[in-house]
């Protein structure tokens, strides 16, 4: 049938004039016909997509063999295109059959899988209630590496990025233009993304993360495995997540491995044996070194090994250490799947290890065809745009171009799928595959089988995902980590979520509990010789967090000379801010916590290189505080690094400054992190924070708040008792002597306001009339010059404007009543003011002023208010009620809304003076 005849037939059946490209796509996808010259040639009847033709059946999942390649799914290909794909598949040997063990479904496996699926469902529901999609503004984007098919970019995030490593996300380049990316790592505010080589590389963009993606993908994979699957060992999966009798393993030796101490050598000997080996590696004890020797020996023996971990950073550290032990290896023997954070693995000098680089070489004919097809697609699109711009009648030549475009796009999809099959073949042929655990859920690795599985940083990996990793092996599994450091992050609070998502395999198997009861299993090896911290710090860490397996400081650390550029002091220094009675506020009035006084004290110390060195690590439990600390150290290499404790796990620095943030003012309860038992998230967080320092730990904390005034005897308390007995104290008043203005120097603040050119933003719970009148003219003049001038205050009584601000009511100064106001600060262009009392109140307490544009910008971002329910955000005029009063922004953790105390509150909740006034008509 000719094209014209087919078009006429469709019109006759009420389809109108169908677009020829659409006709072509339908015919190809449903196997109806091919377009040859000007004729549609029927192919004959085809089975509907997804349904087997008569005489065939679905493959039996128990069949012990399968094809190397997945189903071709070459819908839309022309006959010539199909032949070309088949030829390439044969040339690359992608049609061979690979033997896989038949599935063995353990009696308890299906029940465990269903429980884990239920836990994932609980978590998905909890995440969805919070928000499944988040948008974060990114800036300072730059390319850090370019691979065979992917470009790696790094950005600075303006807000906390909650996406886990391995998450698929969307990068919105500009309205209407976005690209798909993978989140490679998040460290502090630094976000590393991988995107296609032909995608734009913007300086700034918006990262849109779907927080449900990994949960849904994991749930789907467990559903596939629940009834068994070829290559998946259910006994191996269950072995690391269910309590089992002690195997009573007896392994002697440990001395034959050069460069390893006895415990490390014993761990290698255990790991070379059959069954499960648990490797407990507290901070600084050489867990990575131990694994590198084990991995190199397994590779030498020809064992097929999967190395996996929860993050790309952890995978890269372990892999680099192992490669350093192995020496030269044949290309394709060691393969890294996914985008590395360590750019030395890109185009590696010792030979390629990235799966994309190896696949590009092995699949060169496919890559060449794909390049030609993409060139043709660009050419056809250009010609189509010319037709459309010129406004010509869309004739048959235009229709033919559409068909050509659809055909080339179908070919590009088929070639891309073929390259994916090549990547899978590379992994199938490798002796060692290194990837994050999330990669095991994706097509490249899903279903591949290994002799040995090594799981590093397993304490951060949920039990549900750990058992998927272990099931890829044969039961020979090495689980390494420290269950006294940070656990997996979970939102749901159900018992299923606790068992399968909050617990790692250490807890699920009962190993952690056995250690706490001082009955460790015989297949657990604990490393105890630490090579990082000074002895006094190691003693305090042992007292608090490792009483059953105390750390011993290696002789080389005891002999290590102190850094000559640091002033002599004890290895632990404490800046006790109890005397200041500083205050804590929430980001945007609603989330997390920060302490601006603490941040300024840290800035003072960072500037003193003899105290903090030139490259300190600044860590804190709270993301907003980390943002302030990041502003202090800046983006330059060598000035230091700031991060939340969660992001800093695995890192270390010569000097570490830990900022506890907690303070009495601000009406926030002490976070449970500082008062929970050893098994809690809090104890683990403090352990991680305090154990990062090689030379010196500086603790900035209100010790009355987090330690002295608490009566319960917990692990954090044990740590602080030992640490404080050995530390030097720095008086915070001495540190801030050059910045403390003693009493509020309103003339100095007035001078800053008089010099302002862009922004003046003041937050003060109280407003003292006499003091604020000194600033009235300067504030009005700044607003008249075009500055954005805003004063946020906490209203009292009837909610009217305080007398001290009445002179600004009819000016361009924005007055914003808000409740509560925990902040006490001012940002005047690049100058930051803060005080321990209300900045504009009668008793401001200790006042600090710092000229620091980066810190000022960070403070503005943290205090910025978003639009609320019936209320406006930062930089906007407040909403007035019908009664004439400014409506008050009422903030809670979950929402912000505007209220009028005169009109919205019931009489019993209104101030007495207001009710009397309404009754008398005044």
C-alpha positions in Angstrom: 0.0 0.0 0.0 1.3 3.4 -0.9 1.7 6.2 1.6 -1.2 8.1 -0.1 -3.5 5.1 0.0 -2.8 4.5 3.7 -3.4 8.1 4.5 -6.7 8.1 2.6 -7.8 4.9 4.4 -7.1 6.4 7.8 -9.1 9.6 6.8 -12.0 7.3 5.6 -12.0 5.7 9.1 -12.3 9.1 10.8 -8.6 9.5 11.8 -8.1 12.8 9.9 -4.8 13.4 8.2 -2.4 11.5 10.3 1.2 12.7 10.6 3.4 10.3 8.6 6.0 10.1 11.4 3.2 9.0 13.8 2.1 6.3 11.3 5.6 5.0 10.9 6.1 4.8 14.7 2.9 2.9 15.2 3.6 0.5 12.5 7.1 -0.2 13.8 6.2 -0.5 17.5 3.4 -2.9 16.8 5.2 -4.9 14.1 2.7 -4.0 11.4 4.7 -2.9 8.4 7.9 -1.5 7.0 8.2 1.6 4.7 10.1 0.6 1.6 10.5 3.5 -0.8 6.9 4.7 -1.1 5.2 1.5 -0.2 4.1 0.1 3.2 5.0 -3.6 3.2 3.1 -5.7 5.9 5.2 -7.9 8.2 2.3 -10.2 9.1 0.5 -10.5 12.4 2.6 -9.8 15.5 1.9 -10.7 19.1 1.0 -7.7 21.4 3.8 -6.2 23.3 4.6 -8.2 26.4 2.6 -11.3 25.3 4.4 -14.4 24.0 3.3 -15.6 20.5 1.4 -18.9 20.4 3.5 -22.0 21.0 5.9 -20.2 23.4 5.9 -19.6 27.1 7.6 -17.4 29.7 11.0 -18.6 30.8 11.0 -20.7 33.9 12.8 -18.7 36.7 14.5 -22.0 37.9 16.3 -22.4 34.6 20.0 -22.3 35.4 21.1 -20.5 32.3 20.2 -17.2 30.7 21.4 -15.1 27.8 24.1 -12.5 28.5 22.0 -9.8 27.0 18.6 -8.7 28.0 15.6 -8.8 25.6 16.5 -6.6 22.7 13.2 -4.6 22.8 14.1 -3.1 19.4 10.7 -1.7 18.7 10.6 0.8 15.9 13.6 -0.5 14.0 13.5 -0.9 10.3 14.4 -4.3 8.8 17.9 -3.0 7.9 18.3 -1.6 11.4 17.4 -4.8 13.0 19.9 -6.7 10.8 22.6 -4.2 11.8 21.9 -4.6 15.6 21.9 -8.4 15.2 25.2 -8.3 13.4 26.7 -6.1 16.1 25.4 -8.4 18.9 27.0 -11.4 17.2 30.3 -9.6 16.6 30.5 -8.6 20.3 29.6 -12.1 21.5 26.5 -10.8 23.3 24.4 -13.9 22.4 26.4 -16.4 24.4 24.7 -18.2 27.3 26.0 -17.7 30.8 25.6 -20.4 33.5 24.0 -19.1 36.7 23.1 -21.2 39.7 19.5 -22.2 39.9 17.6 -20.3 42.6 17.4 -21.9 46.0 14.6 -20.4 48.1 15.3 -20.7 51.8 12.3 -21.5 53.9 12.5 -18.1 55.7 13.6 -16.0 52.8 10.2 -15.1 51.3 8.9 -14.0 54.8 12.0 -11.8 55.3 11.8 -10.3 51.9 8.1 -9.4 52.4 8.9 -7.9 55.8 11.6 -5.7 54.2 9.2 -4.7 51.4 6.7 -3.7 54.1 9.4 -1.6 55.8 10.2 0.1 52.5 6.5 0.9 52.0 6.4 2.5 55.5 9.4 4.6 54.6 8.0 5.6 51.3 4.8 6.7 53.0 6.7 8.7 55.6 8.9 10.4 53.0 5.9 11.2 50.8 4.2 12.9 53.8 7.2 15.1 54.3 7.8 15.9 50.6 8.9 13.5 47.9 10.3 16.2 45.7 12.7 18.9 46.8 14.3 21.8 44.8 17.7 23.1 45.8 19.4 26.0 44.2 23.0 25.2 43.0 25.8 27.6 42.1 29.5 27.7 41.3 29.1 24.8 38.9 32.3 23.5 37.2 33.4 20.3 35.4 35.8 18.2 37.4 36.1 15.2 35.0 34.9 13.9 31.7 34.6 10.2 31.0 33.6 8.1 28.0 29.9 8.9 28.2 29.4 11.0 31.4 30.6 14.4 32.6 31.1 14.9 36.3 30.3 18.4 37.7 30.5 19.9 41.2 28.2 22.6 42.6 27.7 24.5 45.8 24.2 24.0 47.2 22.4 26.9 48.9 20.4 24.5 51.1 20.6 21.0 52.5 20.5 18.3 49.9 18.7 15.4 51.3 19.2 13.1 48.3 21.2 9.9 49.0 24.2 9.0 46.8 23.1 7.0 43.8 19.8 8.9 43.5 18.5 9.8 40.0 17.6 13.5 39.9 16.7 16.3 37.5 18.9 19.3 36.9 16.8 22.3 35.9 19.1 24.4 33.8 16.5 27.0 33.0 12.7 27.1 32.8 11.7 24.5 30.3 15.1 22.9 30.0 16.3 20.1 32.3 18.6 17.1 32.1 18.7 13.8 34.0 21.6 13.4 36.4 22.9 11.0 39.1 23.9 12.3 42.5 27.4 11.0 43.0 28.2 12.5 46.4 27.1 15.2 48.8 29.8 16.5 51.2 28.9 19.6 53.1 27.5 22.0 50.5 29.5 20.4 47.7 27.3 18.3 45.4 28.8 16.2 42.7 26.6 15.1 39.8 27.1 13.0 36.7 25.3 14.0 33.5 25.5 13.0 29.8 28.4 14.3 27.8 26.1 16.2 25.4 24.2 17.9 28.3 24.8 21.6 29.1 27.2 22.4 32.0 25.7 25.4 33.6 27.3 27.7 36.3 24.0 27.6 38.2 20.9 25.5 38.2 18.2 23.9 40.4 18.6 20.3 41.6 15.2 18.5 41.8 15.4 15.3 43.7 12.7 12.6 43.9 13.3 11.1 47.4 11.2 8.1 46.6 13.2 6.8 43.7 15.7 4.6 45.6 13.0 3.2 47.9 10.7 2.2 45.0 13.6 0.7 43.1 14.7 -1.4 46.1 11.1 -2.5 46.7 10.7 -3.7 43.1 14.0 -5.6 43.3 13.0 -7.4 46.5 9.6 -8.3 44.9 11.5 -9.9 42.0 13.7 -11.8 44.5 11.0 -12.9 46.9 10.3 -16.1 45.1 13.9 -16.7 44.1 15.9 -15.8 41.0 18.8 -17.2 39.1 22.1 -16.2 40.6 20.6 -15.0 43.9 21.6 -17.1 47.0 18.8 -16.6 49.6 20.8 -18.5 52.2 23.7 -16.0 51.8 21.3 -13.1 52.0 19.7 -14.3 55.2 23.1 -15.2 56.8 23.9 -11.5 57.5 20.5 -10.3 58.7 19.3 -13.1 61.0 20.8 -14.3 64.3 22.5 -17.6 64.0 24.4 -19.9 66.3 28.1 -19.0 66.8 30.0 -20.9 64.0 32.8 -21.6 66.5 35.3 -20.8 63.9 38.9 -21.2 64.9 41.4 -19.3 62.8 45.0 -18.9 63.9 47.8 -16.9 62.4 47.6 -13.2 61.4 51.4 -12.7 61.4 52.1 -13.7 57.8 50.8 -10.4 56.3 53.5 -7.8 56.0 52.5 -4.2 57.1 49.6 -5.6 59.1 49.3 -5.9 62.9 48.1 -9.2 64.4 44.4 -8.3 64.5 44.5 -7.0 60.9 46.2 -10.2 59.7 43.7 -12.3 61.6 40.9 -10.5 59.8 42.4 -11.3 56.4 42.8 -15.0 57.4 39.1 -15.0 58.5 38.1 -13.3 55.3 39.8 -15.9 53.1 37.8 -18.7 54.7 34.2 -19.7 53.9 31.1 -18.3 55.5 30.5 -14.9 57.0 33.3 -12.8 58.5 32.5 -9.7 60.6 35.2 -7.0 60.6 34.7 -4.4 63.3 36.9 -1.4 62.5 36.7 1.6 65.0 38.1 4.9 63.9 41.7 5.0 62.8 42.3 1.2 63.3 43.2 0.5 59.6 40.0 -1.2 58.3 40.7 0.1 54.8 44.3 -1.2 54.9 43.0 -4.6 56.1 40.4 -4.8 53.3 43.0 -3.8 50.7 45.2 -6.8 51.6 42.2 -9.1 51.6 40.9 -7.9 48.2 44.3 -8.1 46.6 44.7 -11.7 47.9 41.2 -12.8 46.7 42.0 -11.3 43.3 45.3 -13.2 43.2 43.5 -16.4 43.9 41.1 -15.8 41.0 38.0 -15.4 43.2 35.2 -13.3 41.6 34.6 -10.5 44.1 31.9 -7.9 44.5 33.1 -4.9 46.5 30.3 -2.7 47.6 29.5 0.1 50.1 26.7 2.6 50.7 28.5 5.6 49.1 30.7 6.3 46.1 33.3 7.8 48.4 33.6 4.6 50.5 33.8 2.5 47.3 36.5 4.6 45.8 38.6 4.6 49.0 38.5 0.8 49.3 39.1 0.3 45.6 42.0 2.7 45.4 43.6 1.0 48.4 43.1 -2.5 46.8 44.5 -1.3 43.4 47.6 0.0 45.2 48.2 -3.5 46.5 47.5 -5.4 43.3 50.0 -3.9 40.9 49.3 -4.1 37.2 46.1 -6.0 36.2 44.7 -7.0 32.8 42.2 -4.5 31.4 38.7 -5.5 32.5 40.0 -7.6 35.4 38.9 -4.8 37.9 35.8 -2.8 37.0 34.2 0.2 38.8 30.5 0.6 38.0 29.0 4.1 38.5 30.5 7.5 38.7 33.5 7.8 41.1 34.1 10.7 43.4 37.8 10.1 43.1 38.7 11.6 39.7 42.0 9.7 39.7 39.9 6.7 38.6 38.9 8.6 35.4 41.3 7.7 32.6 43.4 6.0 35.2 47.2 6.0 34.6 47.5 2.3 35.5 44.8 1.3 33.0 41.0 1.9 32.8 38.8 0.5 35.5 35.6 2.5 34.8 33.0 0.3 33.2 32.1 3.0 30.6 35.8 3.4 29.5 36.2 -0.4 29.1 32.9 -0.7 27.4 33.8 2.1 25.0 36.9 0.2 23.9 35.2 -3.2 23.7 32.0 -1.8 22.1 33.8 0.6 19.7 31.8 -0.5 16.6 28.5 0.3 18.5 29.9 3.6 19.7 30.9 4.5 16.2 27.5 3.7 14.8 25.8 5.7 17.6 28.0 8.7 16.8 27.0 8.6 13.2 23.3 8.1 14.0 23.4 11.1 16.4 25.0 13.2 13.7 22.2 12.2 11.3 19.6 13.1 13.9 21.1 16.6 14.4 21.2 17.1 10.6 17.5 16.0 10.1 16.3 18.1 13.0 18.1 21.1 11.5 16.4 20.6 8.1 13.0 20.2 9.8 13.5 23.5 11.6 14.3 25.2 8.3 11.0 23.9 6.8 9.1 25.2 9.8 10.8 28.6 10.0 10.3 29.2 6.2 6.6 28.6 6.6 6.5 26.3 3.5 3.7 23.9 2.9 4.6 20.7 4.7 5.0 18.4 1.6 6.0 14.8 1.2 9.7 15.7 1.6 8.9 17.1 5.0 7.0 13.9 5.8 9.9 11.8 4.7 12.3 13.7 7.0 10.0 13.0 9.9 10.1 9.3 9.0 13.9 9.5 8.8 14.1 11.2 12.2 11.9 8.6 13.8 13.9 5.8 12.3 17.2 7.3 13.4 15.9 7.8 16.9 14.8 4.2 17.1 18.3 3.2 16.0 19.9 5.4 18.5 17.8 3.8 21.3 18.8 0.3 20.1 22.5 1.2 20.0 22.3 2.7 23.4 20.7 -0.5 24.7 23.4 -2.5 23.0 26.1 -0.4 24.8 24.3 -1.2 28.1 24.6 -4.9 27.2 28.3 -4.4 26.6 28.7 -2.8 30.0 26.9 -5.7 31.6 29.2 -8.1 29.7 32.3 -6.2 31.0 31.0 -6.8 34.5 30.2 -10.4 33.8 33.8 -11.0 32.7 35.6 -9.1 35.5 37.2 -10.7 38.5 36.4 -7.7 40.8 33.5 -5.4 40.5 33.2 -2.3 42.7 29.9 -0.4 43.0 27.6 1.2 45.5 24.9 -1.1 46.9 22.3 0.9 45.0 23.9 -0.1 41.7 23.0 -3.7 42.4 19.3 -2.7 41.9 20.0 -1.5 38.4 20.2 -3.5 35.1 24.0 -3.5 34.7 24.6 -5.6 37.9 21.2 -6.9 38.8 21.3 -10.7 38.8 25.1 -11.2 38.4 26.7 -13.8 40.7 30.0 -13.6 42.6 32.1 -16.0 44.6 32.8 -13.4 47.4 31.0 -10.3 48.5 32.8 -7.6 50.6 30.6 -5.0 52.1 32.4 -1.9 53.5 30.9 0.7 55.8 28.2 -1.8 56.4 27.0 0.0 59.5 25.6 2.7 57.3 23.8 0.3 55.0 20.2 -0.8 55.8 19.7 -4.5 56.5 17.3 -4.7 53.6 20.0 -3.6 51.1 22.8 -5.5 52.7 21.0 -8.8 52.2 20.5 -8.0 48.5 24.3 -7.4 48.2 25.1 -10.6 50.2 22.7 -12.7 48.0 24.8 -11.9 45.0 27.4 -14.1 46.5 27.7 -17.8 47.4 27.7 -17.4 51.1 31.3 -16.2 51.4 30.7 -12.7 52.7 32.9 -10.2 54.5 31.0 -7.5 56.4 33.1 -4.5 57.5 32.2 -1.4 59.5 31.7 0.1 62.9 28.3 -0.2 64.5 29.2 2.4 67.0 29.3 5.1 64.3 26.4 6.6 62.3 23.6 4.3 61.3 21.4 4.5 58.1 19.1 7.5 58.0 15.4 6.6 58.2 12.2 8.8 58.4 9.5 6.2 59.2 9.1 5.2 62.9 7.4 1.8 62.5 8.8 -1.3 63.9 9.4 -2.8 60.4 11.3 0.3 59.4 13.4 0.1 62.5 14.2 -3.6 61.9 15.0 -3.5 58.2 16.0 0.1 57.5 17.4 1.7 60.7 19.2 -1.5 61.6 22.3 -2.4 59.7 23.3 -6.1 59.3 25.4 -5.8 62.5 22.2 -5.2 64.5 19.9 -7.4 62.5 22.2 -10.4 62.9 22.7 -9.9 66.6 26.4 -9.2 66.3 26.2 -5.7 67.9 24.1 -7.0 70.8 26.5 -9.8 71.4 29.4 -7.4 71.7 27.4 -5.2 74.1 26.9 -8.3 76.3 30.6 -9.1 76.0 30.0 -12.3 74.1 31.3 -11.6 70.6 30.9 -14.4 68.0 34.0 -16.3 66.9 33.7 -15.0 63.3 34.0 -11.4 64.5 37.5 -9.7 64.4 37.8 -6.4 66.2 40.6 -4.1 65.3 41.9 -2.2 68.3 45.2 -0.5 67.4 44.4 3.0 66.3 46.8 5.1 64.1 45.0 8.5 64.1 44.3 10.2 67.3 46.6 11.4 70.1 46.5 9.0 73.1 44.4 11.2 75.4 41.7 11.5 72.8 41.8 7.8 72.1 41.3 7.1 75.8 38.3 9.3 76.0 36.8 7.7 72.9 37.4 4.2 74.5 35.8 5.2 77.7 32.7 6.5 76.0 32.1 4.3 73.0 34.4 1.2 73.1 34.5 -0.1 76.7 34.3 -3.7 75.5 37.1 -3.4 73.0 39.4 -0.5 74.1 41.6 1.3 71.6 45.3 1.0 71.9 47.4 3.8 70.4 50.1 2.6 68.0 53.7 3.3 68.9 54.3 5.3 65.8 51.5 7.7 66.9 53.0 8.1 70.3 56.4 8.9 68.8 54.9 11.3 66.2 56.3 14.8 66.7 53.7 17.6 67.2 53.2 20.0 64.3 55.6 22.9 64.6 53.1 25.4 63.3 50.7 24.9 66.2 51.0 26.5 69.6 51.7 23.8 72.3 48.6 22.7 74.1 46.8 19.6 75.3 45.4 17.5 72.3 41.9 18.4 73.5 40.8 22.1 73.9 37.4 23.2 75.1 35.8 26.5 74.6 33.0 26.5 77.2 30.4 29.0 76.1 28.2 28.5 79.2 29.2 32.0 80.5 27.8 33.6 77.3 24.3 32.1 77.5 24.1 32.3 73.7 21.0 31.5 71.8 19.8 28.9 69.3 17.5 29.6 66.3 15.9 27.6 63.5 16.7 27.9 59.8 13.8 29.8 58.2 12.2 29.8 61.6 11.2 26.2 61.3 14.0 23.7 60.7 17.0 22.3 62.5 19.2 24.6 64.6 22.1 27.2 64.4 24.0 29.3 66.8 25.5 32.5 65.3 27.7 33.3 68.4 29.3 29.9 68.1 29.9 30.3 64.4 31.6 33.7 65.0 33.8 32.1 67.7 34.8 29.4 65.2 35.6 32.1 62.7 38.0 33.8 65.2 39.7 30.5 65.8 40.0 29.6 62.1 41.8 32.9 61.6 44.4 31.9 64.3 46.5 29.4 62.4 48.7 28.7 65.5 45.5 27.5 67.2 43.6 25.7 64.4 46.2 25.2 61.7 45.7 26.2 58.1 43.3 23.4 57.0 41.0 22.6 59.9 37.8 20.5 59.7 34.7 22.1 61.2 32.0 19.7 62.1 28.6 20.1 63.6 25.4 18.0 64.0 23.2 20.6 62.3 23.0 21.5 58.6 22.3 25.2 59.1 25.3 25.6 61.4 27.4 23.7 58.8 26.3 26.4 56.2 27.6 29.1 58.5 30.9 27.3 59.0 31.2 26.7 55.3 30.9 30.5 54.8 33.8 30.9 57.3 36.3 28.6 55.6 35.2 29.5 52.1 35.6 27.6 48.8 39.4 27.8 48.5 41.4 24.7 48.8 43.6 24.6 51.9 41.5 26.9 54.1 39.6 24.1 55.7 36.5 22.1 55.3 33.1 22.4 57.0 30.4 19.7 57.1 27.7 18.1 59.2 28.9 15.1 61.2 26.9 12.8 58.9 28.8 14.0 55.8 32.2 13.9 57.6 32.1 10.2 58.6 35.3 8.6 57.2 37.1 11.9 57.0 40.0 13.2 59.2 42.0 16.4 59.7 45.0 17.4 61.8 42.8 19.9 63.7 39.0 19.4 64.1 36.6 22.0 65.6 33.4 20.5 66.8 30.5 22.9 67.3 27.8 21.4 69.5 25.4 24.5 68.8 23.1 23.8 71.8 22.5 26.8 74.1 19.9 27.8 76.7 18.3 30.8 74.9 15.9 30.1 72.2 13.4 28.0 74.1 14.4 24.7 72.3 14.8 21.5 74.2 18.2 19.8 74.3 18.3 17.5 71.4 18.2 13.8 72.3 21.6 13.4 70.5 23.3 14.6 73.7 21.4 12.3 76.1 20.8 8.9 74.8 22.3 5.4 75.4 25.2 3.8 73.6 22.9 2.3 70.9 21.4 5.7 70.0 22.0 7.9 67.0 23.3 10.6 69.4 26.1 8.6 70.9 27.2 7.4 67.4 27.1 11.0 66.2 29.3 12.3 69.0 31.7 9.4 68.5 32.1 10.2 64.8 32.6 13.9 65.5 35.2 13.5 68.2 37.3 10.8 66.5 38.3 12.7 63.3 41.3 14.7 64.7 44.9 13.6 64.2 46.5 16.3 66.3 44.0 18.5 68.1 40.3 18.5 68.9 38.7 21.8 69.8 35.2 21.5 71.3 32.9 24.6 71.2 30.0 23.8 73.5 27.9 25.1 76.3 29.0 22.4 78.7 26.3 23.3 81.3 23.7 22.6 78.6 25.1 19.4 77.1 27.0 17.8 80.0 27.1 19.3 83.5 23.4 19.8 84.2 22.3 16.4 83.0 21.9 13.7 85.6 21.8 10.5 83.4 25.0 8.5 83.1 25.2 7.8 79.4 28.0 7.1 77.0 28.3 10.7 75.9 28.7 11.7 79.6 31.5 9.1 80.0 33.3 10.5 77.0 33.1 14.1 78.3 34.2 13.2 81.8 37.4 11.7 80.5 38.0 14.3 77.8 37.5 17.3 80.1 39.9 15.9 82.7 42.7 16.0 80.0 41.8 19.2 78.1 42.9 22.8 78.1 40.1 25.4 78.5 39.9 28.6 76.4 37.8 31.4 77.8 35.4 32.5 75.1 35.5 36.1 76.5 39.3 36.1 75.8 38.7 34.8 72.3 36.1 37.5 71.4 37.8 40.4 73.2 38.5 42.2 69.9 34.9 41.7 68.7 32.9 42.1 71.9 31.4 45.6 72.0 30.6 45.2 75.7 27.4 47.2 75.5 25.4 47.8 72.3 27.4 50.5 70.5 24.4 52.0 68.6 26.6 54.6 67.0 28.7 51.9 65.4 25.6 50.1 64.2 24.3 53.5 63.0 27.5 54.0 61.0 27.1 50.6 59.3 23.5 51.5 58.4 24.5 54.9 57.0 27.0 53.1 54.8 24.6 50.4 53.6 24.0 50.2 49.8 21.9 47.0 49.5 20.4 45.4 52.6 19.7 46.0 56.3 18.0 43.1 58.1 17.5 43.2 61.8 16.0 40.5 64.1 15.3 41.3 67.7 12.8 39.8 70.1 12.6 43.0 72.2 12.6 46.6 71.0 13.9 49.3 73.5 12.4 52.6 72.6 15.2 54.8 73.7 17.9 52.9 71.8 16.0 52.3 68.6 15.2 56.0 68.2 18.9 56.5 67.7 18.6 54.4 64.5 15.3 55.7 63.1 16.7 58.4 60.8 19.5 56.1 59.5 17.0 53.3 58.8 14.7 55.6 57.0 17.5 57.1 54.9 18.8 53.7 54.0 15.3 52.7 52.7 15.1 56.0 50.8 18.4 55.2 49.1 16.9 51.9 47.8 18.2 49.5 50.4 16.0 46.6 51.4 15.4 47.4 55.1 13.5 45.0 57.3 13.0 44.7 61.1 11.6 41.5 62.5 10.3 41.7 66.1 8.2 39.7 68.4 4.9 41.5 69.2 3.6 41.7 72.7 0.2 42.6 74.1 -2.3 43.5 71.3 0.2 43.0 68.5 0.5 46.7 67.7 3.8 48.1 66.5 6.1 48.8 69.5 6.5 52.5 70.3 10.2 52.4 69.4 9.3 51.5 65.8 6.3 53.8 65.4 8.4 56.4 63.7 9.0 53.9 60.8 5.4 53.0 60.2 4.9 55.4 57.3 8.3 54.8 55.7 9.7 52.3 53.2 11.2 50.3 56.1 9.5 46.9 56.3 8.2 46.1 59.8 7.5 42.4 60.3 5.9 41.0 63.5 6.8 37.4 64.0 6.3 34.8 66.8 8.5 33.4 68.1 11.7 35.4 67.3 14.6 33.4 68.5 17.2 35.3 66.4 19.1 38.3 67.7 21.2 39.6 64.8 21.6 42.2 62.1 23.0 41.9 58.6 24.1 45.2 57.1 25.5 44.5 53.6 28.6 42.4 54.5 28.7 43.1 58.2 27.1 40.7 60.7 26.0 41.7 64.2 24.7 39.3 66.9 24.1 39.3 70.6 23.3 36.9 73.4 20.3 39.0 74.5 17.9 40.8 72.2 20.0 43.1 69.9 17.6 46.0 70.1 16.4 45.3 73.6 17.3 46.9 76.9 19.9 44.1 77.8 21.6 42.8 74.7 24.3 41.0 76.6 27.5 40.2 74.7 27.5 41.8 71.3 29.6 40.7 68.4 30.3 42.5 65.1 32.2 40.9 62.2 32.9 42.2 58.7 32.5 39.0 56.7 30.5 39.2 53.4 30.4 35.4 53.0 29.1 34.9 56.5 26.6 37.7 56.0 25.3 36.1 52.8 24.9 32.7 54.6 23.0 34.3 57.5 20.6 35.9 55.1 20.0 32.6 53.4 19.4 30.8 56.8 17.0 33.5 58.1 15.1 33.9 54.9 11.4 33.2 55.3 9.3 31.6 52.6 5.7 32.6 51.9 3.4 31.0 54.5 -0.3 30.4 54.8 -1.8 33.9 54.2 1.6 35.5 54.8 4.5 36.8 52.8 8.2 35.9 53.1 11.4 37.8 53.5 11.8 41.1 51.6 8.1 41.6 51.2 5.6 43.8 53.0 3.6 42.2 55.7 -0.1 41.6 55.4 -2.5 43.9 57.1 -5.7 42.7 58.7 -9.0 44.4 58.0 -8.8 46.0 61.4 -5.6 47.9 60.3 -3.1 45.9 62.3 -0.1 44.1 60.8 -0.9 40.4 60.8 1.7 38.4 62.8 3.7 35.6 61.2 3.1 32.6 63.5 5.8 29.9 63.0 5.9 26.3 64.0 8.1 23.4 62.8 5.5 22.3 60.3 4.0 25.6 59.0 4.0 29.4 59.0 0.7 31.3 59.0 -0.5 34.9 59.6 -2.8 35.7 62.5 -4.3 38.9 63.9 -4.5 38.9 67.7 -7.5 41.1 67.6 -9.6 39.2 65.0 -8.4 35.6 64.7 -7.8 34.5 68.3 -10.8 33.5 70.6 -11.4 36.0 73.5 -9.9 33.7 76.1 -6.6 33.7 74.2 -6.4 37.5 73.6 -4.4 39.8 75.9 -6.5 41.2 78.7 -5.8 44.8 77.7 -7.2 44.1 74.2 -10.4 42.5 75.5 -11.0 45.5 77.9 -10.4 47.9 75.1 -12.9 46.2 72.8 -15.6 46.1 75.6 -15.2 49.8 76.3 -15.0 50.7 72.7 -11.5 52.1 72.9 
